[in-house]
Amino acid sequence: MKAIVISPVCALLAAPTRESTLVDEALYGMVVDILEEPAPGWYRVRTHYRYEGIVCGNDLLMDDDAAAAWDALPKKVVRNKNFCDVLSAPRVQGWILASLPRGAVVCAEGQPENGWQKVHLADGRTGFVPESILAKHLTGPLSDDEDTLRKALVDSAMLYRGTHYRWGGKSPMGIDCSGLVSMAYMLCGILIYRDADIREGFPIHEIPVEAVKPGDLLFFPGHVAMYIGHGHYCHSTGRNGDNGFAINSLIPSDPDYRDDLRRNITQVGTYF
């Protein structure tokens, strides 16, 4: 069975209880596969990027036909602001139907008018969103040009600047290291493995550290970062004093150099 995520941020947990460890988050409008019901009202799901966790049934619209219909509709993704209010009317005074985070998906109806995009929500309601907040929902790489795509990956990661650290998080409400890089890639139409390693079957392969370019990934024990150029990388870290999105350097003479990371690089990965 398939289901549509209908909560703005849906917790994927390690066990069927709200007190369990957060392992990932699915975002509004994503379609997931229902694998089993380990406890009443709790479901193990697999996301479209092949990550699994247990979610509360209240966060899902479980209906194969509805999920198939939703999948077939033209989509837009919340990208250009941390959050987006879906309003009842095409004016700022409209009442709020839903507040969705970056990465959430809505169905776009027709062309924008006077800066407003009419959208459908998964439960059938219609509303309006400032068109400038939305971007094309990509199901393939944003560009075939390497330089263009590398720049887009870095730009997407930088959208999360200021976000605090949340283990298992992948939204502007809180994000972890692999959540940051996987969302940056997802916003550019590429699905990579959600954890901090290179996994067979996903489009990241190892290269020498000397070959690293912007948009490539730096792997450390239990941690991952994105190289952004000029010796610097961005990442989300729970380290005291950072607690979230941070930029550090691989160059020892730089004030933001972190020797504990530079000397512990285990792999460098690239999509290209």
Residue pairs with C-beta under 8 A, 6 or more apart in sequence:
1 33
1 34
1 62
1 64
2 31
2 32
2 33
2 34
2 62
2 63
2 64
2 67
2 68
3 31
3 32
3 33
3 34
3 43
3 45
3 60
3 61
3 62
3 63
3 67
4 29
4 30
4 31
4 32
4 60
4 61
4 63
4 66
4 67
4 70
4 122
5 26
5 27
5 28
5 29
5 30
5 31
5 32
5 59
5 60
5 122
6 28
6 59
6 60
6 61
6 122
6 123
7 28
7 58
7 59
8 27
8 28
8 98
8 99
8 100
8 101
8 104
9 25
9 26
9 27
9 28
9 101
9 171
9 173
10 25
10 26
10 27
10 28
10 30
10 55
10 59
10 60
11 18
11 22
11 25
11 53
11 55
11 56
11 59
11 168
12 22
12 23
12 24
12 25
12 26
12 45
12 47
12 51
12 52
12 53
12 54
12 55
12 168
13 20
13 21
13 22
13 23
13 53
13 54
13 55
14 20
14 21
14 22
14 23
14 53
14 54
15 21
15 54
16 38
16 39
16 42
16 54
18 56
20 54
21 167
21 168
22 166
22 167
22 168
22 169
23 51
23 53
23 168
24 47
24 51
24 53
24 168
24 170
24 179
24 194
25 168
25 169
25 170
25 171
25 179
26 32
26 45
26 47
26 55
27 100
27 101
27 103
27 104
27 105
27 170
27 171
28 98
28 100
28 101
28 104
28 105
28 106
28 122
29 70
29 75
29 100
29 104
29 105
29 106
29 122
30 47
30 48
30 105
31 48
31 67
31 70
31 71
32 45
32 46
32 47
32 48
32 55
32 60
33 45
33 46
34 43
34 44
34 45
34 60
34 62
35 43
35 44
35 45
35 46
35 52
36 43
36 44
37 43
37 44
38 44
38 54
41 56
41 57
41 58
42 54
42 55
42 56
42 57
43 54
43 55
43 57
43 60
43 62
44 52
44 53
44 54
45 52
45 53
45 54
45 55
45 60
46 52
48 191
49 182
49 186
49 191
49 192
49 194
50 191
50 201
51 194
61 67
61 122
61 123
66 122
70 107
70 122
73 107
73 120
74 107
74 108
75 105
75 106
75 107
75 108
75 137
76 105
76 106
76 107
76 108
76 117
76 119
76 129
76 134
76 135
76 136
76 137
77 103
77 104
77 105
77 106
77 134
77 135
77 136
77 137
77 138
77 187
78 84
78 100
78 101
78 102
78 103
78 104
78 105
78 106
78 133
78 134
79 102
79 103
79 133
79 134
79 135
79 156
79 159
79 187
80 132
80 133
80 134
80 135
80 159
81 102
81 133
82 101
82 102
82 163
82 172
83 99
83 100
83 101
83 102
83 172
84 99
84 100
84 101
84 104
84 129
84 130
84 133
84 134
85 96
85 98
85 99
85 129
86 96
86 97
86 98
86 99
86 100
86 106
86 119
86 121
86 127
86 128
86 129
87 94
87 95
87 96
87 97
87 127
87 128
87 129
88 94
88 95
88 96
88 97
88 127
88 128
89 128
90 113
90 114
90 116
90 118
90 128
91 116
91 128
94 127
94 128
97 121
97 125
97 127
98 121
98 127
100 106
101 171
101 172
101 173
102 159
102 160
102 171
102 172
102 183
102 187
103 170
103 171
103 183
103 186
103 187
105 137
106 119
106 120
106 121
106 129
106 134
107 119
107 120
107 121
108 117
108 118
108 119
108 134
109 118
109 119
109 120
109 126
110 118
112 131
115 130
115 131
115 132
116 128
116 129
116 130
116 131
117 128
117 129
117 130
117 131
117 134
118 126
118 127
118 128
119 126
119 127
119 128
119 129
120 126
121 127
135 187
138 187
138 188
138 189
139 189
140 189
141 149
141 188
141 189
141 190
142 148
142 149
142 152
142 188
142 189
143 149
143 152
146 272
149 188
149 215
149 271
149 272
150 213
150 214
150 215
150 272
151 214
151 215
152 188
153 184
153 185
153 188
153 214
153 215
153 226
154 184
154 214
154 215
154 226
154 228
154 229
154 234
156 183
156 184
156 185
156 187
156 188
157 180
157 181
157 184
157 226
157 228
157 234
158 228
158 234
159 184
159 187
160 172
160 175
160 180
160 183
160 184
160 236
160 245
161 234
161 245
162 244
162 245
163 172
163 173
163 174
163 175
163 180
163 236
163 244
163 245
164 174
164 175
164 243
164 244
165 174
165 175
165 176
165 236
165 237
165 238
165 242
165 243
165 244
166 173
166 174
166 175
166 176
166 179
167 176
167 238
168 176
168 179
169 175
169 176
169 179
170 176
170 179
170 180
170 182
170 183
174 244
175 183
175 236
175 244
175 245
176 236
176 238
177 196
177 223
177 224
177 225
177 235
177 236
177 237
178 193
178 194
178 195
178 196
178 224
179 194
179 236
180 226
180 234
180 235
180 236
180 245
181 192
181 217
181 224
181 225
181 226
181 235
182 191
182 192
182 193
182 194
184 226
185 191
185 192
185 271
186 192
190 203
190 271
191 202
191 203
192 202
192 203
192 204
192 271
193 199
193 202
193 204
196 219
196 220
196 222
196 223
196 224
197 219
197 224
197 267
198 204
198 205
198 206
198 219
198 267
198 269
203 271
204 217
204 269
204 270
204 271
205 269
205 270
206 267
206 268
206 269
207 216
207 268
207 269
207 270
208 268
209 265
209 268
211 268
211 270
212 218
212 227
212 268
212 270
213 227
213 229
213 270
213 272
214 227
214 228
214 229
215 226
215 227
215 270
215 271
215 272
216 226
216 227
216 268
216 269
216 270
216 271
216 272
217 224
217 225
217 226
217 227
217 268
217 269
217 270
218 224
218 225
218 226
218 227
218 233
218 261
218 265
218 268
219 265
219 266
219 267
219 268
219 269
220 261
220 264
220 265
220 266
221 264
221 266
223 235
223 237
223 261
224 235
225 233
225 234
225 235
225 248
225 261
226 233
226 234
226 235
227 233
227 268
228 234
228 247
231 249
231 250
231 251
231 254
232 247
232 248
232 249
232 250
232 254
232 256
233 247
233 248
233 249
233 250
234 245
234 246
234 247
235 245
235 246
235 248
236 244
236 245
236 246
237 243
237 244
237 246
239 246
247 256
248 256
248 257
248 258
248 261
249 255
249 256
249 257
249 258
250 257
250 262
251 257
252 259
252 262
